[in-house]
Amino acid sequence: MKEIQKKILSFRDERDWKKYHNEKDLAISISLEASELLENFQWKTTEEALAESRENIKDEIADILIYLIQLADKMDINIDEEVTRKLIKNAEKYPVKKKEETVK
């Protein structure tokens, strides 16, 4: 993950775009790109969407990640640490149930 973060931030910095990026606009951009991702699935089955729009879906996923990494950078958030923290929190909230526990 660190390598892709470096590539994204270098791309931004080489173009001197950081000065245009604020938290609000980056958050809006994440939402807009997520909406563009959803558009690929509208009124289609998952199978139809993937057959018709797989390349565009991949582009939109990449766009979301690019903006997300830039937002985390702007807010000085360590993505690796926060994802790990959130996974631990989710594991506590949603513990793994053994098969014999679920069958009653």
N, CA, C and O atoms as a GROMACS GRO file, in nm:
protein
  416
    1MET      N    1   0.083  -0.120   0.000
    1MET     CA    2   0.000   0.000   0.000
    1MET      C    3   0.088   0.126   0.000
    1MET      O    4   0.053   0.227  -0.062
    2LYS      N    5   0.198   0.120   0.069
    2LYS     CA    6   0.286   0.237   0.077
    2LYS      C    7   0.335   0.280  -0.061
    2LYS      O    8   0.346   0.400  -0.090
    3GLU      N    9   0.365   0.184  -0.146
    3GLU     CA   10   0.417   0.216  -0.279
    3GLU      C   11   0.312   0.287  -0.364
    3GLU      O   12   0.343   0.383  -0.434
    4ILE      N   13   0.189   0.240  -0.359
    4ILE     CA   14   0.083   0.305  -0.437
    4ILE      C   15   0.054   0.444  -0.382
    4ILE      O   16   0.025   0.535  -0.459
    5GLN      N   17   0.062   0.460  -0.251
    5GLN     CA   18   0.044   0.593  -0.191
    5GLN      C   19   0.150   0.690  -0.243
    5GLN      O   20   0.120   0.804  -0.278
    6LYS      N   21   0.273   0.644  -0.248
    6LYS     CA   22   0.383   0.728  -0.300
    6LYS      C   23   0.357   0.768  -0.444
    6LYS      O   24   0.377   0.884  -0.481
    7LYS      N   25   0.314   0.674  -0.526
    7LYS     CA   26   0.287   0.702  -0.668
    7LYS      C   27   0.177   0.806  -0.683
    7LYS      O   28   0.188   0.899  -0.763
    8ILE      N   29   0.070   0.790  -0.605
    8ILE     CA   30  -0.043   0.884  -0.615
    8ILE      C   31  -0.001   1.023  -0.572
    8ILE      O   32  -0.031   1.121  -0.640
    9LEU      N   33   0.068   1.032  -0.459
    9LEU     CA   34   0.108   1.164  -0.409
    9LEU      C   35   0.214   1.228  -0.497
    9LEU      O   36   0.215   1.350  -0.513
   10SER      N   37   0.302   1.148  -0.554
   10SER     CA   38   0.401   1.203  -0.648
   10SER      C   39   0.334   1.258  -0.773
   10SER      O   40   0.369   1.366  -0.820
   11PHE      N   41   0.237   1.184  -0.825
   11PHE     CA   42   0.161   1.229  -0.942
   11PHE      C   43   0.098   1.366  -0.912
   11PHE      O   44   0.109   1.458  -0.993
   12ARG      N   45   0.033   1.377  -0.797
   12ARG     CA   46  -0.030   1.503  -0.756
   12ARG      C   47   0.075   1.614  -0.742
   12ARG      O   48   0.056   1.725  -0.792
   13ASP      N   49   0.183   1.584  -0.674
   13ASP     CA   50   0.283   1.686  -0.646
   13ASP      C   51   0.358   1.733  -0.772
   13ASP      O   52   0.392   1.851  -0.783
   14GLU      N   53   0.382   1.642  -0.865
   14GLU     CA   54   0.448   1.680  -0.990
   14GLU      C   55   0.367   1.782  -1.069
   14GLU      O   56   0.423   1.859  -1.147
   15ARG      N   57   0.237   1.782  -1.049
   15ARG     CA   58   0.148   1.873  -1.119
   15ARG      C   59   0.109   1.994  -1.035
   15ARG      O   60   0.032   2.080  -1.078
   16ASP      N   61   0.161   1.999  -0.914
   16ASP     CA   62   0.134   2.108  -0.820
   16ASP      C   63  -0.015   2.123  -0.792
   16ASP      O   64  -0.067   2.234  -0.786
   17TRP      N   65  -0.084   2.010  -0.775
   17TRP     CA   66  -0.228   2.012  -0.751
   17TRP      C   67  -0.265   2.016  -0.603
   17TRP      O   68  -0.380   2.045  -0.569
   18LYS      N   69  -0.169   1.989  -0.516
   18LYS     CA   70  -0.200   1.982  -0.372
   18LYS      C   71  -0.267   2.109  -0.322
   18LYS      O   72  -0.355   2.103  -0.236
   19LYS      N   73  -0.228   2.223  -0.375
   19LYS     CA   74  -0.284   2.350  -0.330
   19LYS      C   75  -0.433   2.362  -0.359
   19LYS      O   76  -0.502   2.444  -0.297
   20TYR      N   77  -0.483   2.283  -0.452
   20TYR     CA   78  -0.626   2.287  -0.487
   20TYR      C   79  -0.709   2.187  -0.405
   20TYR      O   80  -0.832   2.190  -0.408
   21HIS      N   81  -0.640   2.100  -0.334
   21HIS     CA   82  -0.708   1.992  -0.264
   21HIS      C   83  -0.732   2.029  -0.118
   21HIS      O   84  -0.637   2.046  -0.041
   22ASN      N   85  -0.858   2.041  -0.082
   22ASN     CA   86  -0.892   2.060   0.059
   22ASN      C   87  -0.982   1.943   0.099
   22ASN      O   88  -1.033   1.870   0.014
   23GLU      N   89  -0.998   1.927   0.228
   23GLU     CA   90  -1.072   1.811   0.279
   23GLU      C   91  -1.213   1.801   0.222
   23GLU      O   92  -1.257   1.693   0.183
   24LYS      N   93  -1.284   1.912   0.218
   24LYS     CA   94  -1.422   1.913   0.167
   24LYS      C   95  -1.427   1.867   0.022
   24LYS      O   96  -1.506   1.779  -0.012
   25ASP      N   97  -1.345   1.925  -0.062
   25ASP     CA   98  -1.350   1.891  -0.204
   25ASP      C   99  -1.304   1.748  -0.230
   25ASP      O  100  -1.357   1.682  -0.320
   26LEU      N  101  -1.207   1.699  -0.153
   26LEU     CA  102  -1.165   1.561  -0.169
   26LEU      C  103  -1.276   1.465  -0.125
   26LEU      O  104  -1.299   1.364  -0.191
   27ALA      N  105  -1.344   1.497  -0.016
   27ALA     CA  106  -1.456   1.413   0.030
   27ALA      C  107  -1.568   1.413  -0.074
   27ALA      O  108  -1.626   1.308  -0.102
   28ILE      N  109  -1.598   1.529  -0.131
   28ILE     CA  110  -1.699   1.537  -0.236
   28ILE      C  111  -1.657   1.452  -0.356
   28ILE      O  112  -1.739   1.380  -0.414
   29SER      N  113  -1.532   1.460  -0.392
   29SER     CA  114  -1.483   1.384  -0.507
   29SER      C  115  -1.495   1.234  -0.484
   29SER      O  116  -1.528   1.160  -0.577
   30ILE      N  117  -1.470   1.188  -0.362
   30ILE     CA  118  -1.486   1.046  -0.329
   30ILE      C  119  -1.631   1.005  -0.352
   30ILE      O  120  -1.659   0.901  -0.412
   31SER      N  121  -1.723   1.088  -0.303
   31SER     CA  122  -1.865   1.058  -0.318
   31SER      C  123  -1.907   1.057  -0.465
   31SER      O  124  -1.982   0.970  -0.508
   32LEU      N  125  -1.860   1.153  -0.541
   32LEU     CA  126  -1.893   1.160  -0.683
   32LEU      C  127  -1.841   1.038  -0.758
   32LEU      O  128  -1.911   0.981  -0.842
   33GLU      N  129  -1.718   0.999  -0.729
   33GLU     CA  130  -1.661   0.882  -0.796
   33GLU      C  131  -1.735   0.755  -0.754
   33GLU      O  132  -1.752   0.664  -0.835
   34ALA      N  133  -1.778   0.747  -0.628
   34ALA     CA  134  -1.856   0.631  -0.583
   34ALA      C  135  -1.989   0.626  -0.657
   34ALA      O  136  -2.037   0.518  -0.691
   35SER      N  137  -2.048   0.742  -0.680
   35SER     CA  138  -2.173   0.746  -0.758
   35SER      C  139  -2.149   0.700  -0.901
   35SER      O  140  -2.233   0.630  -0.958
   36GLU      N  141  -2.037   0.738  -0.959
   36GLU     CA  142  -2.004   0.692  -1.094
   36GLU      C  143  -1.984   0.541  -1.096
   36GLU      O  144  -2.020   0.475  -1.194
   37LEU      N  145  -1.928   0.486  -0.989
   37LEU     CA  146  -1.916   0.341  -0.977
   37LEU      C  147  -2.054   0.276  -0.974
   37LEU      O  148  -2.080   0.178  -1.045
   38LEU      N  149  -2.142   0.330  -0.893
   38LEU     CA  150  -2.279   0.277  -0.882
   38LEU      C  151  -2.354   0.281  -1.015
   38LEU      O  152  -2.433   0.192  -1.045
   39GLU      N  153  -2.328   0.384  -1.092
   39GLU     CA  154  -2.397   0.400  -1.219
   39GLU      C  155  -2.377   0.280  -1.312
   39GLU      O  156  -2.464   0.246  -1.392
   40ASN      N  157  -2.262   0.216  -1.299
   40ASN     CA  158  -2.234   0.098  -1.381
   40ASN      C  159  -2.328  -0.018  -1.350
   40ASN      O  160  -2.350  -0.105  -1.434
   41PHE      N  161  -2.383  -0.020  -1.230
   41PHE     CA  162  -2.468  -0.131  -1.186
   41PHE      C  163  -2.617  -0.100  -1.195
   41PHE      O  164  -2.701  -0.189  -1.179
   42GLN      N  165  -2.650   0.026  -1.220
   42GLN     CA  166  -2.791   0.066  -1.218
   42GLN      C  167  -2.870  -0.010  -1.323
   42GLN      O  168  -2.832  -0.015  -1.440
   43TRP      N  169  -2.980  -0.069  -1.280
   43TRP     CA  170  -3.076  -0.140  -1.364
   43TRP      C  171  -3.017  -0.264  -1.432
   43TRP      O  172  -3.067  -0.308  -1.535
   44LYS      N  173  -2.911  -0.319  -1.374
   44LYS     CA  174  -2.849  -0.438  -1.431
   44LYS      C  175  -2.824  -0.539  -1.320
   44LYS      O  176  -2.816  -0.503  -1.202
   45THR      N  177  -2.812  -0.661  -1.357
   45THR     CA  178  -2.764  -0.760  -1.261
   45THR      C  179  -2.613  -0.739  -1.246
   45THR      O  180  -2.550  -0.672  -1.329
   46THR      N  181  -2.558  -0.794  -1.142
   46THR     CA  182  -2.414  -0.786  -1.124
   46THR      C  183  -2.342  -0.843  -1.246
   46THR      O  184  -2.244  -0.786  -1.294
   47GLU      N  185  -2.391  -0.955  -1.294
   47GLU     CA  186  -2.328  -1.021  -1.409
   47GLU      C  187  -2.331  -0.933  -1.534
   47GLU      O  188  -2.232  -0.923  -1.606
   48GLU      N  189  -2.445  -0.868  -1.558
   48GLU     CA  190  -2.458  -0.778  -1.674
   48GLU      C  191  -2.362  -0.660  -1.660
   48GLU      O  192  -2.294  -0.622  -1.755
   49ALA      N  193  -2.358  -0.602  -1.541
   49ALA     CA  194  -2.272  -0.486  -1.519
   49ALA      C  195  -2.126  -0.521  -1.542
   49ALA      O  196  -2.053  -0.446  -1.607
   50LEU      N  197  -2.084  -0.634  -1.490
   50LEU     CA  198  -1.944  -0.675  -1.507
   50LEU      C  199  -1.912  -0.707  -1.653
   50LEU      O  200  -1.804  -0.674  -1.701
   51ALA      N  201  -2.006  -0.769  -1.722
   51ALA     CA  202  -1.984  -0.802  -1.863
   51ALA      C  203  -1.976  -0.676  -1.948
   51ALA      O  204  -1.895  -0.669  -2.041
   52GLU      N  205  -2.059  -0.578  -1.917
   52GLU     CA  206  -2.067  -0.456  -1.999
   52GLU      C  207  -1.966  -0.349  -1.959
   52GLU      O  208  -1.920  -0.272  -2.044
   53SER      N  209  -1.932  -0.343  -1.831
   53SER     CA  210  -1.861  -0.223  -1.781
   53SER      C  211  -1.741  -0.253  -1.693
   53SER      O  212  -1.698  -0.167  -1.616
   54ARG      N  213  -1.686  -0.370  -1.702
   54ARG     CA  214  -1.576  -0.408  -1.612
   54ARG      C  215  -1.461  -0.307  -1.613
   54ARG      O  216  -1.410  -0.271  -1.507
   55GLU      N  217  -1.420  -0.262  -1.729
   55GLU     CA  218  -1.308  -0.167  -1.737
   55GLU      C  219  -1.342  -0.035  -1.669
   55GLU      O  220  -1.260   0.022  -1.596
   56ASN      N  221  -1.462   0.015  -1.692
   56ASN     CA  222  -1.504   0.140  -1.628
   56ASN      C  223  -1.516   0.123  -1.477
   56ASN      O  224  -1.482   0.213  -1.401
   57ILE      N  225  -1.566   0.008  -1.434
   57ILE     CA  226  -1.576  -0.020  -1.291
   57ILE      C  227  -1.436  -0.015  -1.228
   57ILE      O  228  -1.418   0.043  -1.121
   58LYS      N  229  -1.339  -0.074  -1.293
   58LYS     CA  230  -1.202  -0.070  -1.241
   58LYS      C  231  -1.150   0.073  -1.235
   58LYS      O  232  -1.084   0.111  -1.138
   59ASP      N  233  -1.179   0.153  -1.338
   59ASP     CA  234  -1.138   0.294  -1.337
   59ASP      C  235  -1.199   0.369  -1.219
   59ASP      O  236  -1.130   0.446  -1.153
   60GLU      N  237  -1.326   0.347  -1.194
   60GLU     CA  238  -1.394   0.419  -1.085
   60GLU      C  239  -1.341   0.376  -0.949
   60GLU      O  240  -1.326   0.459  -0.860
   61ILE      N  241  -1.313   0.248  -0.932
   61ILE     CA  242  -1.253   0.201  -0.807
   61ILE      C  243  -1.118   0.269  -0.786
   61ILE      O  244  -1.086   0.312  -0.675
   62ALA      N  245  -1.039   0.278  -0.892
   62ALA     CA  246  -0.909   0.345  -0.882
   62ALA      C  247  -0.925   0.493  -0.847
   62ALA      O  248  -0.851   0.545  -0.763
   63ASP      N  249  -1.022   0.560  -0.910
   63ASP     CA  250  -1.046   0.702  -0.880
   63ASP      C  251  -1.081   0.722  -0.733
   63ASP      O  252  -1.032   0.816  -0.669
   64ILE      N  253  -1.165   0.635  -0.680
   64ILE     CA  254  -1.205   0.645  -0.539
   64ILE      C  255  -1.082   0.631  -0.450
   64ILE      O  256  -1.064   0.710  -0.356
   65LEU      N  257  -1.000   0.533  -0.477
   65LEU     CA  258  -0.880   0.511  -0.396
   65LEU      C  259  -0.783   0.628  -0.406
   65LEU      O  260  -0.723   0.668  -0.307
   66ILE      N  261  -0.768   0.683  -0.525
   66ILE     CA  262  -0.679   0.797  -0.544
   66ILE      C  263  -0.723   0.915  -0.458
   66ILE      O  264  -0.641   0.975  -0.389
   67TYR      N  265  -0.850   0.948  -0.463
   67TYR     CA  266  -0.900   1.060  -0.382
   67TYR      C  267  -0.893   1.028  -0.233
   67TYR      O  268  -0.862   1.116  -0.152
   68LEU      N  269  -0.920   0.904  -0.196
   68LEU     CA  270  -0.914   0.864  -0.056
   68LEU      C  271  -0.772   0.878   0.001
   68LEU      O  272  -0.754   0.926   0.112
   69ILE      N  273  -0.675   0.836  -0.075
   69ILE     CA  274  -0.536   0.848  -0.031
   69ILE      C  275  -0.497   0.994  -0.018
   69ILE      O  276  -0.426   1.031   0.075
   70GLN      N  277  -0.542   1.077  -0.112
   70GLN     CA  278  -0.511   1.220  -0.101
   70GLN      C  279  -0.579   1.284   0.020
   70GLN      O  280  -0.521   1.372   0.084
   71LEU      N  281  -0.701   1.241   0.051
   71LEU     CA  282  -0.770   1.294   0.169
   71LEU      C  283  -0.698   1.252   0.296
   71LEU      O  284  -0.678   1.333   0.386
   72ALA      N  285  -0.659   1.127   0.304
   72ALA     CA  286  -0.585   1.079   0.422
   72ALA      C  287  -0.454   1.156   0.437
   72ALA      O  288  -0.416   1.191   0.548
   73ASP      N  289  -0.386   1.181   0.327
   73ASP     CA  290  -0.262   1.258   0.332
   73ASP      C  291  -0.288   1.400   0.383
   73ASP      O  292  -0.216   1.450   0.469
   74LYS      N  293  -0.390   1.463   0.331
   74LYS     CA  294  -0.426   1.600   0.371
   74LYS      C  295  -0.456   1.607   0.520
   74LYS      O  296  -0.422   1.705   0.587
   75MET      N  297  -0.520   1.501   0.574
   75MET     CA  298  -0.560   1.499   0.714
   75MET      C  299  -0.457   1.432   0.804
   75MET      O  300  -0.480   1.414   0.924
   76ASP      N  301  -0.343   1.396   0.745
   76ASP     CA  302  -0.235   1.330   0.819
   76ASP      C  303  -0.285   1.204   0.888
   76ASP      O  304  -0.259   1.181   1.007
   77ILE      N  305  -0.357   1.122   0.813
   77ILE     CA  306  -0.411   0.996   0.863
   77ILE      C  307  -0.329   0.882   0.803
   77ILE      O  308  -0.311   0.875   0.681
   78ASN      N  309  -0.281   0.793   0.888
   78ASN     CA  310  -0.207   0.676   0.843
   78ASN      C  311  -0.310   0.568   0.808
   78ASN      O  312  -0.372   0.510   0.896
   79ILE      N  313  -0.326   0.542   0.680
   79ILE     CA  314  -0.429   0.449   0.634
   79ILE      C  315  -0.405   0.309   0.690
   79ILE      O  316  -0.500   0.244   0.734
   80ASP      N  317  -0.281   0.262   0.687
   80ASP     CA  318  -0.252   0.127   0.738
   80ASP      C  319  -0.296   0.113   0.884
   80ASP      O  320  -0.359   0.014   0.921
   81GLU      N  321  -0.261   0.211   0.965
   81GLU     CA  322  -0.297   0.206   1.107
   81GLU      C  323  -0.448   0.211   1.126
   81GLU      O  324  -0.504   0.137   1.207
   82GLU      N  325  -0.515   0.298   1.052
   82GLU     CA  326  -0.660   0.315   1.070
   82GLU      C  327  -0.739   0.195   1.020
   82GLU      O  328  -0.841   0.159   1.080
   83VAL      N  329  -0.694   0.133   0.912
   83VAL     CA  330  -0.762   0.013   0.864
   83VAL      C  331  -0.743  -0.100   0.965
   83VAL      O  332  -0.838  -0.173   0.995
   84THR      N  333  -0.623  -0.115   1.016
   84THR     CA  334  -0.598  -0.217   1.118
   84THR      C  335  -0.684  -0.192   1.242
   84THR      O  336  -0.745  -0.285   1.295
   85ARG      N  337  -0.689  -0.068   1.287
   85ARG     CA  338  -0.770  -0.032   1.404
   85ARG      C  339  -0.917  -0.064   1.379
   85ARG      O  340  -0.985  -0.118   1.467
   86LYS      N  341  -0.967  -0.032   1.262
   86LYS     CA  342  -1.107  -0.054   1.229
   86LYS      C  343  -1.138  -0.204   1.217
   86LYS      O  344  -1.246  -0.247   1.258
   87LEU      N  345  -1.046  -0.282   1.162
   87LEU     CA  346  -1.067  -0.426   1.153
   87LEU      C  347  -1.075  -0.489   1.292
   87LEU      O  348  -1.156  -0.579   1.316
   88ILE      N  349  -0.992  -0.442   1.384
   88ILE     CA  350  -0.998  -0.491   1.522
   88ILE      C  351  -1.132  -0.455   1.584
   88ILE      O  352  -1.195  -0.538   1.649
   89LYS      N  353  -1.175  -0.332   1.564
   89LYS     CA  354  -1.304  -0.286   1.616
   89LYS      C  355  -1.419  -0.370   1.557
   89LYS      O  356  -1.510  -0.410   1.630
   90ASN      N  357  -1.414  -0.395   1.427
   90ASN     CA  358  -1.517  -0.477   1.362
   90ASN      C  359  -1.515  -0.621   1.412
   90ASN      O  360  -1.620  -0.683   1.427
   91ALA      N  361  -1.395  -0.674   1.437
   91ALA     CA  362  -1.384  -0.812   1.487
   91ALA      C  363  -1.449  -0.825   1.624
   91ALA      O  364  -1.509  -0.927   1.656
   92GLU      N  365  -1.435  -0.721   1.705
   92GLU     CA  366  -1.499  -0.722   1.837
   92GLU      C  367  -1.650  -0.712   1.823
   92GLU      O  368  -1.724  -0.778   1.896
   93LYS      N  369  -1.696  -0.630   1.732
   93LYS     CA  370  -1.839  -0.609   1.712
   93LYS      C  371  -1.905  -0.729   1.644
   93LYS      O  372  -2.020  -0.762   1.673
   94TYR      N  373  -1.832  -0.793   1.554
   94TYR     CA  374  -1.884  -0.906   1.476
   94TYR      C  375  -1.791  -1.027   1.491
   94TYR      O  376  -1.719  -1.060   1.397
   95PRO      N  377  -1.793  -1.092   1.607
   95PRO     CA  378  -1.702  -1.205   1.627
   95PRO      C  379  -1.739  -1.323   1.536
   95PRO      O  380  -1.854  -1.339   1.496
   96VAL      N  381  -1.640  -1.404   1.506
   96VAL     CA  382  -1.661  -1.523   1.425
   96VAL      C  383  -1.737  -1.623   1.510
   96VAL      O  384  -1.701  -1.651   1.624
   97LYS      N  385  -1.844  -1.677   1.453
   97LYS     CA  386  -1.923  -1.777   1.523
   97LYS      C  387  -1.886  -1.915   1.469
   97LYS      O  388  -1.875  -1.935   1.348
   98LYS      N  389  -1.867  -2.007   1.559
   98LYS     CA  390  -1.839  -2.145   1.519
   98LYS      C  391  -1.969  -2.207   1.467
   98LYS      O  392  -2.078  -2.167   1.508
   99LYS      N  393  -1.957  -2.304   1.378
   99LYS     CA  394  -2.076  -2.367   1.318
   99LYS      C  395  -2.170  -2.423   1.424
   99LYS      O  396  -2.292  -2.409   1.412
  100GLU      N  397  -2.116  -2.485   1.527
  100GLU     CA  398  -2.202  -2.544   1.629
  100GLU      C  399  -2.277  -2.436   1.708
  100GLU      O  400  -2.383  -2.463   1.765
  101GLU      N  401  -2.222  -2.312   1.713
  101GLU     CA  402  -2.290  -2.202   1.781
  101GLU      C  403  -2.409  -2.153   1.701
  101GLU      O  404  -2.509  -2.111   1.759
  102THR      N  405  -2.400  -2.158   1.569
  102THR     CA  406  -2.507  -2.104   1.485
  102THR      C  407  -2.620  -2.204   1.462
  102THR      O  408  -2.731  -2.165   1.428
  103VAL      N  409  -2.592  -2.331   1.479
  103VAL     CA  410  -2.693  -2.433   1.458
  103VAL      C  411  -2.754  -2.468   1.593
  103VAL      O  412  -2.685  -2.519   1.682
  104LYS      N  413  -2.882  -2.442   1.608
  104LYS     CA  414  -2.950  -2.473   1.734
  104LYS      C  415  -3.084  -2.534   1.709
  104LYS      O  416  -3.155  -2.566   1.804
   0.00000   0.00000   0.00000
